[in-house]
Structures are given as structure tokens and as C-alpha cells.
């Protein structure tokens, strides 16, 4: 972390602690602590990402019986054998996408809708595909209740992307694939970024950053170990 980045993160966290957001939020203190202790103290320093993580009420994206643990430093079950990722992992994957306000994003694996909500605060539009109809409907309801108008969810197999909405400035895959999906690479714009966990099911995988240069050349970097549920196929 550079000195300037560290200073920016400290200023932002100071603003949060000073009450820059509505005090009527009953879990505001826990959300502030999540951003300060789990995310900013690691290596996520982007101001827009930290603000988005603070603004999205994570407790709304987990089942009622798990809301007491919504801001714990861990993934949580959301039904259908799926999970909502650890807050740090959501923040880091989002930061790696380097989202701009006019970007269009594709997400493979809507889950609870939490990752889509965070991305939607940073980009113009998020298109998300979820193979479980019940999760897709739950995410739609939650996002609508929070007035996210720039997230569109479709039920289906996201492995082949959403070609009619592409190409995309950024792609985020929220389940582990055994390989980087070729269809998603094809739907990534020149100059775009994709973050995807790659590896065997129910074992340690590697988080991969795929970047496409302005002239269409591809580069891939292995970043750090993760554990995601596997990408499910129809």
C-alpha cells in the first residue's frame, strides 16, 4: 500500500467513524467495523470500493437466522447449498475489477445478490445469471427492496455468459470453475478484466485475474488461494 493510498483509507474510515452515514441503521457499527478491520486493514484501499462495502447492508442478503453473523469475517449459507462470500473476498474481487461508473458488468452466480449490489454501486449496469430459481428470485426481491435499478438477473447456466448483453467491461465469477470459461473470455471487452476462482470442487482453488489488453491480447495472473462452491451446470 502506498502512503497516499493508506492516507486515503484512513481519511475514509475517519469519515465513517464520524457518522457520515445514517445513524438509524441498526447494524451501522458492525458494518463500519467490517470495513475498518476486515477489509481496509488488509489490502483493499480503493475509496469507492470501501464506500460501496460500507453502503450495502449485508444483513439483507443473508437468511434471517444468520443475520446476527452478517458482518463476521466468514462466508455464510444462503440456501440451495450456496454461500455468500467472506466480506474481504467480495471487496478484493471488486477492487480487482477496477470498475468505472460507465462500466457494464457480467456476474456468473447471483447467489444472494450481495456481490451484484456492491458492483452496482460502482458501475452503470450489472447483468447476473443464477442457476437456482429460488436464489434468483430472492436476490431480485432484495435488490428491488433496496431500490437497485441497475441489476438484471436471469435464471440459467451462466457458464456461457450472456452474449446478447455483451461484450462486458468486467466479469466476476462467484463460484469455482475447473477452467477459465472460454465463452466469458470471448465476451470480455478489449481492455476489460475478469476475476474467477479456478480449481477443483470443494477444495482449495486459485483466484485468477484475466486481463484483455486494448488490442485483444490476454494475460492471466494467479493471485491467492480461495475456497468457493463449484460452478453448477444445467
C-alpha positions as CSV (number, residue, x, y, z in Angstrom):
1,X,0.0,0.0,0.0
2,X,1.4,3.4,-0.9
3,X,1.5,6.2,1.6
4,X,-1.2,8.1,-0.4
5,X,-3.4,5.1,-0.5
6,X,-3.0,4.4,3.2
7,X,-3.8,8.1,3.9
8,X,-6.9,7.9,1.7
9,X,-8.2,4.8,3.5
10,X,-7.6,6.4,6.9
11,X,-9.5,9.6,5.9
12,X,-12.4,7.5,4.7
13,X,-12.5,5.4,7.8
14,X,-12.4,8.5,9.9
15,X,-15.4,9.8,8.0
16,X,-17.3,6.6,8.6
17,X,-16.5,6.7,12.3
18,X,-17.6,10.4,12.5
19,X,-21.0,9.4,11.3
20,X,-21.0,10.2,7.6
21,X,-23.9,7.7,7.1
22,X,-27.4,7.5,8.5
23,X,-27.4,6.6,12.2
24,X,-30.8,4.9,12.1
25,X,-29.1,1.8,10.6
26,X,-29.2,-0.7,13.5
27,X,-26.1,-2.5,12.2
28,X,-24.1,0.5,11.2
29,X,-21.4,0.0,13.8
30,X,-20.9,-3.6,12.7
31,X,-20.7,-2.5,9.1
32,X,-18.1,0.2,10.0
33,X,-16.1,-2.4,11.9
34,X,-16.2,-4.8,8.9
35,X,-14.8,-2.2,6.6
36,X,-12.2,-1.0,9.0
37,X,-11.0,-4.3,10.5
38,X,-11.6,-6.9,7.9
39,X,-11.1,-5.0,4.6
40,X,-9.1,-1.8,4.9
41,X,-6.5,-3.3,7.3
42,X,-5.7,-6.0,4.7
43,X,-5.0,-4.6,1.3
44,X,-8.2,-3.1,-0.1
45,X,-7.6,0.7,-0.3
46,X,-9.8,1.9,-3.1
47,X,-12.1,4.6,-1.7
48,X,-15.0,3.8,-4.0
49,X,-14.8,0.1,-3.1
50,X,-14.7,0.8,0.7
51,X,-17.6,3.2,0.4
52,X,-19.6,0.6,-1.5
53,X,-18.9,-2.1,1.1
54,X,-20.0,0.3,3.8
55,X,-23.2,1.3,2.0
56,X,-24.6,-2.2,1.1
57,X,-26.5,-3.7,4.1
58,X,-25.0,-7.2,4.1
59,X,-27.6,-8.4,6.6
60,X,-30.3,-8.0,4.0
61,X,-28.6,-10.6,1.8
62,X,-28.5,-13.5,4.3
63,X,-31.3,-15.6,5.7
64,X,-32.9,-14.3,8.9
65,X,-31.3,-17.0,11.1
66,X,-27.9,-15.8,10.0
67,X,-28.3,-12.1,10.3
68,X,-26.6,-11.9,13.7
69,X,-23.5,-13.1,11.8
70,X,-23.8,-11.0,8.7
71,X,-20.7,-9.0,9.5
72,X,-18.5,-11.9,10.6
73,X,-15.2,-12.5,8.8
74,X,-16.5,-15.6,7.0
75,X,-18.8,-16.9,4.3
76,X,-22.4,-17.8,5.3
77,X,-25.0,-20.3,4.0
78,X,-27.8,-18.8,1.9
79,X,-29.7,-21.9,0.9
80,X,-29.6,-24.4,-2.0
81,X,-26.1,-25.4,-0.9
82,X,-24.7,-22.0,-1.8
83,X,-22.9,-19.3,0.3
84,X,-22.4,-15.6,0.5
85,X,-18.7,-15.0,0.3
86,X,-16.5,-13.6,3.1
87,X,-16.7,-9.8,3.1
88,X,-13.0,-9.4,2.4
89,X,-13.2,-11.6,-0.7
90,X,-16.1,-9.7,-2.1
91,X,-14.2,-6.4,-1.6
92,X,-11.0,-7.7,-3.1
93,X,-12.7,-9.2,-6.1
94,X,-14.5,-6.0,-6.7
95,X,-11.3,-3.9,-6.4
96,X,-9.5,-6.2,-8.9
97,X,-12.3,-5.4,-11.4
98,X,-11.3,-1.7,-11.3
99,X,-14.9,-0.7,-12.1
100,X,-15.7,2.7,-13.6
101,X,-19.0,4.5,-13.4
102,X,-19.9,3.7,-17.1
103,X,-18.9,0.0,-17.0
104,X,-21.2,-2.9,-17.8
105,X,-20.6,-6.0,-15.7
106,X,-21.5,-9.7,-16.1
107,X,-21.7,-11.9,-13.0
108,X,-21.8,-15.7,-13.1
109,X,-23.6,-16.8,-9.9
110,X,-26.0,-14.2,-8.4
111,X,-26.4,-16.1,-5.1
112,X,-27.9,-13.7,-2.6
113,X,-27.3,-10.7,-4.8
114,X,-24.7,-9.1,-2.5
115,X,-21.8,-9.1,-4.9
116,X,-24.1,-7.6,-7.6
117,X,-25.2,-4.9,-5.2
118,X,-21.6,-3.9,-4.4
119,X,-20.7,-3.8,-8.1
120,X,-23.9,-1.9,-9.0
121,X,-22.8,1.0,-6.8
122,X,-19.6,1.3,-8.8
123,X,-20.8,0.5,-12.4
124,X,-23.6,1.5,-14.7
125,X,-25.2,-1.9,-15.2
126,X,-24.8,-5.4,-13.8
127,X,-26.2,-8.5,-15.6
128,X,-26.2,-11.5,-13.4
129,X,-27.1,-15.2,-14.0
130,X,-28.1,-17.7,-11.3
131,X,-28.9,-21.4,-11.9
132,X,-31.1,-21.7,-8.8
133,X,-34.5,-20.1,-9.5
134,X,-35.2,-19.7,-5.7
135,X,-31.9,-17.8,-5.2
136,X,-32.5,-15.6,-8.3
137,X,-36.0,-14.7,-7.1
138,X,-34.8,-13.9,-3.6
139,X,-32.0,-11.7,-4.9
140,X,-34.4,-9.9,-7.2
141,X,-36.7,-9.1,-4.2
142,X,-33.8,-7.9,-2.0
143,X,-32.3,-5.7,-4.7
144,X,-35.8,-4.3,-5.6
145,X,-36.4,-3.5,-1.9
146,X,-33.1,-1.6,-1.8
147,X,-34.0,0.2,-5.0
148,X,-31.2,-1.2,-7.2
149,X,-32.5,-0.4,-10.6
150,X,-29.3,-1.3,-12.5
151,X,-29.1,-5.0,-11.8
152,X,-30.8,-7.5,-14.1
153,X,-31.0,-11.2,-13.1
154,X,-31.6,-14.1,-15.3
155,X,-32.1,-17.8,-14.4
156,X,-29.9,-20.1,-16.3
157,X,-26.4,-21.6,-16.8
158,X,-24.0,-18.7,-16.7
159,X,-21.0,-20.7,-17.9
160,X,-21.7,-19.4,-21.4
161,X,-22.2,-15.9,-20.3
162,X,-25.0,-13.6,-21.6
163,X,-23.8,-12.9,-25.2
164,X,-26.7,-10.5,-26.2
165,X,-25.8,-8.1,-23.3
166,X,-22.1,-8.2,-24.0
167,X,-19.3,-7.6,-24.5
168,X,-18.6,-6.6,-20.9
169,X,-16.2,-4.2,-19.4
170,X,-15.8,-6.6,-16.4
171,X,-16.8,-10.1,-15.5
172,X,-16.9,-11.6,-12.0
173,X,-17.4,-15.3,-11.3
174,X,-18.6,-16.1,-7.8
175,X,-18.2,-19.9,-8.0
176,X,-15.2,-22.1,-8.8
177,X,-14.7,-23.2,-12.4
178,X,-12.4,-26.0,-13.4
179,X,-11.0,-23.7,-16.1
180,X,-11.4,-20.1,-17.2
181,X,-14.7,-20.3,-19.2
182,X,-13.8,-19.6,-22.8
183,X,-17.2,-18.0,-23.6
184,X,-16.6,-15.5,-20.8
185,X,-13.2,-14.6,-22.2
186,X,-14.8,-14.1,-25.6
187,X,-17.4,-11.8,-24.1
188,X,-14.8,-9.7,-22.3
189,X,-14.2,-6.3,-24.0
190,X,-10.7,-5.3,-25.1
191,X,-9.3,-3.5,-22.0
192,X,-11.6,-5.5,-19.7
193,X,-10.9,-7.6,-16.6
194,X,-12.3,-10.8,-15.3
195,X,-11.9,-12.3,-11.8
196,X,-12.6,-16.0,-11.5
197,X,-11.7,-18.8,-8.9
198,X,-10.3,-21.8,-10.7
199,X,-9.7,-25.2,-9.3
200,X,-11.4,-28.4,-8.2
201,X,-14.7,-28.5,-6.4
202,X,-14.8,-28.4,-2.6
203,X,-11.0,-27.9,-2.4
204,X,-8.6,-25.0,-2.5
205,X,-8.7,-23.0,-5.7
206,X,-6.8,-20.0,-7.0
207,X,-8.3,-16.6,-7.6
208,X,-7.3,-15.7,-11.2
209,X,-7.2,-12.2,-12.8
210,X,-7.8,-12.3,-16.5
211,X,-7.0,-9.0,-18.4
212,X,-7.6,-8.3,-22.1
213,X,-5.4,-5.6,-23.5
214,X,-6.8,-2.8,-25.8
215,X,-5.6,-4.8,-28.8
216,X,-7.2,-8.1,-27.5
217,X,-4.1,-9.8,-26.1
218,X,-4.8,-11.9,-23.0
219,X,-2.9,-12.1,-19.7
220,X,-3.7,-14.2,-16.7
221,X,-2.4,-14.0,-13.1
222,X,-2.8,-16.3,-10.2
223,X,-3.4,-14.2,-7.1
224,X,-4.1,-16.2,-3.9
225,X,-5.9,-19.3,-2.6
226,X,-9.7,-19.3,-2.1
227,X,-12.5,-21.8,-1.5
228,X,-15.7,-21.3,-3.4
229,X,-18.6,-23.6,-4.1
230,X,-18.4,-25.1,-7.7
231,X,-20.0,-23.6,-10.7
232,X,-23.1,-25.6,-11.4
233,X,-24.2,-26.5,-14.9
234,X,-27.5,-27.3,-16.4
